[in-house]
Amino acid sequence: MHYLAALEKLKKGSKLYLECQSNPSIFHQDLREELKNKGQKPYATIITCSDSRVPVQHIFSSSMGELFIIRNAGNVIGDFEIGSVEYASEHLGVELIVVLGHTHCGAVHSTLHNEGHSYINAITNKVAKAIGDEKDQRKCEVLNARHSVECLKASEVLTRLEKEDKLRIISAMYDIESGEVIFDDINK
């Protein structure tokens, strides 16, 4: 699916979610069987936080096989995430990559309040690089998602696909209070 069509499908699903018309209950046996036999063909890759308040498939009113979802605390980007995105783009044909940040992000909060320790530092150090000297939580959440987009663009594979107009990488923000998703401009 072309990235513009994929973005429109995400926006339509988000609208259904906001209107409480989302129907993620289409996880029936026939679909599972079809996906087993034909494989997955997701129309978008979503990289988002592990936060349980960010129900990605519900937010976009999607079913099994439609979204390739990568999650970690803080929606940060490292080698595993880049490798997963490259796989989705090269092998599954995904043309739209969305880094979905969210409001009230615990990883951003921990970074702002120097609460990182042990393995959490691997996350907060990446978030700290993304936010710089900014102290406003909301602004930091947006900066963090946008920084993750830039990290993905360090991939030669993804950069090539984007230059060939076969891929778009954008960020978006999910407001956990309202349920709204705000997408960055796809033409940036």
Stockholm file with secondary structure:
# STOCKHOLM 1.0

chainA/1-188         MHYLAALEKLKKGSKLYLECQSNPSIFHQDLREELKNKGQKPYATIITCSDSRVPVQHIFSSSMGELFIIRNAGNVIGDFEIGSVEYASEHLGVELIVVLGHTHCGAVHSTLHNEGHSYINAITNKVAKAIGDEKDQRKCEVLNARHSVECLKASEVLTRLEKEDKLRIISAMYDIESGEVIFDDINK
#=GR chainA/1-188 SS CCHHHHHHHHHHHHHHHHTTCCCTTCCCHHHHHHHHHHCCCCSEEEEECCCTTCCHHHHTTCCTTTEEEEECGGGCCCHHHHHHHHHHHHHSCCCEEEEEEETTCHHHHHHHTTCCCTTHHHHHHHHHHHHTTCCCHHHHHHHHHHHHHHHHTTCHHHHHHHHTTSCEEEEEEECTTTCCEEECCTTC
#=GC SS_cons         CCHHHHHHHHHHHHHHHHTTCCCTTCCCHHHHHHHHHHCCCCSEEEEECCCTTCCHHHHTTCCTTTEEEEECGGGCCCHHHHHHHHHHHHHSCCCEEEEEEETTCHHHHHHHTTCCCTTHHHHHHHHHHHHTTCCCHHHHHHHHHHHHHHHHTTCHHHHHHHHTTSCEEEEEEECTTTCCEEECCTTC
//
